[in-house]
Amino acid sequence: MEQSVADPRSGIESASAGERLSLGVAARLSRYLQVLTQARKMGKETISSQELAAYTHINSTQIRRDLSGFGKFGKRGVGYGVDSLLEEIRKILRTSGQHNIALFGAGNLGQAIASSDIFADHGFQVVAMFDIDPDLVGTKIGELVVHDFDQLGAVVSEQQVVVGVLAVPSEAAQEVADRLVDAGVKIIFNYSERLLKVPPEVTVHTSSPAVDLLYALYFYLA
């Protein structure tokens, strides 16, 4: 059961595109991808390793080392082509194409996630939304109709869902996770504070603003 993400600033690792990436490399590449996505939205055509370093707080030498491990992407004095590097990193991270998400919880947090482009920017599409509140079931949140929780198995199968996103109260999170596991979903993104018990082959990432703030505060005070 994997429930952690490595610090992208630690370690010097490399891997070829045909190998499984180390946690450090995968985490750093994900950070680069995030910056490149926003850079493209801003209309930037090229970006330097120094600019990537400024946005990610990862040393520019480390950035060049990470990227050179997969081929030649940049030109000295010019930088990296934003579009080409973005697509190459997506291929390396195996995130090219569309990956379908089921979102659980149609409350304020769930509605904010559903209306955000944070997932769509990276090829993830929220294709289904669930809740147990009869006042919410059947209503539309953007383009999504809120399904009853009892429809989970059928909808996950029909929509080929690969990721479950939990925006539910902590006391409900384990039950939702159990149902997702039973439906064959291998990746769970957990916005609750609940520690989830899942089989070893299922990956859980728990996102906690409080933990992120504590992490940032530690480096501020250190």
N, C-alpha and C positions, 0 to 999 in steps of 0.2 A: 504494500500500500504506500503510494507516494503522495506526501502532502506538503512538500516544501519546494522552494525555488532557490537555487544557488545565487549568491551575490555575484552579479556580472562583472564586478571589478576585481575579483580574486582569481589568481592562477593564470598560467600561460599554457593554454592547450591548443591543439589543432587537430583537425580531422579532415579526411577527404570526403567528397560528396557522397561516396558510396558507403561510408562507415557511419555508425551511430555516433552522434555528437556527444561530447561531454556536457554536463549540466552548465559549466561555465561558458563554453562556446555558444551553446544554444541560447542561454540567457542574454549574452551580449549581442548575438545576431538579432534576437527579438527586439532589443533596444534600438539597434540600427534601423531595423525595419519600421519601427514606430516613428523615428525621426524622418526617414525617407518618405513615408506616407504623408506626413504633415508638410514636408518640403515640397512635394508634388502639388499638394493643395494650394501652396503659396505661389506656385508658378515657377519654382526653381528648376533649372535644367541640369545644373551640376552642383556638387557639394564636395568640399575638401575633408580630409581626415581631421583637420583642426576644427572645422565646423561641427563635425560629428562628435568630436571630443567635448566641445563646448556645451552641446545639448545633452550628452549622455554622461559626462564626467568620467569617461573612460579615456585613458591615455591614448594619444594619437598613434604612438608607436604600436600599442596593443591592437588598435583598430586596423592598422595596415597589416600587422602580422596575422590577425584573424582572417582578413579578406584575401591576403596573398596565398593562404593555405588552400584556396579553392580556385585560383586562377588569377589572371591579370584583368582587373576591372577598371583601374584608373590610369590617368596620364599625368606625369609630373608637370606641375605648374597649372594644370587644368582642373584636376580632381576627378571625381566619379560622376558618371552620368546617372542622374537620379532614377530615371525610368528603368534603365538596364540593370542597375545594381539592385533596385527593389525587386525586380522579377527574378534575378539570380538568387537572392537570399530567400525568396519564397520557395524556389525550387529546392534549395539546400535544406530548408526547414520542412519541406514536403507539405507546404500549405497552399500550393497552386490549386486553382479551381474553387468550387463552392463547397462549404461544409455546413450542414444543417444543424441548427440549435433548437432545442425545446426550452422554453422559459417557464419557470414555475413561480407563481405569485404575481397577481395582477394589481397589487397595491401600488403605492407611490413609487417605490424603488423599481418594481417590475415594469411599470409604465415608463419610467425614465430610461431604463435599459432598452425597452422595446422601441422607443422613439429616437434613440441615439444611433449615430452611424459608426460608433466605436468598433463594433464587430464587423459591419459590412465593409469597412475600409480594408479589412484584412481577409476578405473572402468568406466570412461567416455570416450566414443568413438565419435570422430568427423566423422559423417557419411554423411554430406552434406555441401557444401560451395556455397555461392551465391555472385554475384556482378552484377552491372548494366552496367559495362564497356564492350561494345561489343568486345573489343580486348582481354578481359580476359574470357568471357563466352565461354565455350567449351574447354578451355585449362585444362591441368592437373597440379594440385599442389600436389606433392607426388602421392598418390593413388586416390586422389579426383578429379573429374571432376567439374569445376565451372559451377553452374547452373545460369540461368537467374532469376532475382528477381521475375518475374511473375510466376515462377514455385513453389513458396514458399508453398502454401497451399497443393498442391498435394504431394510434396516431404516430408513435415513434417508429413503428414498422412501416407504415404507409409513407411517411415523409423521410425515411432513411436518416433519422436523427443520429448524430455521432457525439453531440455534446449536450449535457443537461446543465442549465444554469438555475441555481437555487436562490430566489429572492423571497424566501419564506421565513416565518418566525423560527427561532432556533428549535423549539419543541417539535416542529413539523419536519425538520430537515432530514432526520434519519429515515423516516418513513418514505419520503420522496426518493432519497438515495437508494433505498432497498428496492423500490419499484423500478427505478431506472436500471439498476443492476440486473434485475429479473428480465427487463426488456432488452438487455444486451448492450446498453450504453457503457462505454469504457472510459469516458472523460466527464468529470463533474466539476463545475465551477461553482464554488460555495460562497455566497455572500453573507451567510449567517455565521454566528460565533460557535456553532455546534461542531465538536470534533466527530467526524464521521467514520464509522467502521465499514470498510468495503473490502472485497477480495483483493489479493495482491495484483491481479491483472488490471484493476481499475485505478486510474489516476485521479486524485482529488487535489484541486488547488483552492485554498481558502483565501479570500481577499478581505482583509480587515484594515480599514482606514486608521484605526487606533494603533495597530501594530506598525503600519507604515510610518505613522507620525513618531512613534517611539524610536523606530530605527533612524529616522532623520534627526531626531533630537539627540540621540547618542553621538552621532558624528558632529553635530553642532557643538556639543559640550566637550567632546574629547580633545 
